[in-house]
Amino acid sequence: DLKFHDIPNTVAGAVRSAAKLGVRMINVHALGGPAMLAAAQDSLAGFPDPPQLLAVTMLTSMDRAQLKATGLERSPSEEVELLARMSLDAGIRGFVCSPEEVAKLRAMTGPEGVLVTPGIRPAGADKGDQKRIATPAKALKSGASYLVVGRPITQAGDPVEAAQAILREMAKSLEQ
């Protein structure tokens, strides 16, 4: 789960190198700015089956207080929208976004957008260091393409049962 964030030339080289290895998804931090986002997107030109480029809008461990501590005065929702629009302008149609922003980004990208959503916690699960979370069902209903579930499975007493329970919740949600 590498996330590239550097000067445009360095990110473009990293994206090309990862693409040559056959990875299917590559993350770049949208805070790298428009030139970096465009360089990352442009670096995939010429690949016959390029990986999906995903712009990370804002980490799910960030809330308004964390943003303010870094000097950013916008709300998480406003920051995500600004970064998503910048990414879309660079030609990026995939995002890593919290469950709280999935519906907004789905409206911005339409059905072709790829939304990878961390911060997934089954009902009653410990939030840990995550601030902007949702259940698997809620994230899917909001428009998530892929769910990222870590500690609720890896730290469960019975990881197999925990994963199966999450899959059952997802299936039930998709049936409705």
Buried (B, 14 or more C-beta within 10 A) or exposed (E): EEEBBBEBEBBBBBBBEBBEEEEEBBBBBBBBBEEBBBBBBBBBEEEEEBBBBBBBBBBBBBBBEBBEEEEBEBEBBEBBBBBBEBBBEBBBBBBBBBBBBBBBBBEBBEEEBBBBBBBBBBEEBEEBEBBBBBBBBBBBBBBBBBBBBBBBBEEBEEEEEBBEBBEEBBEEBEEE
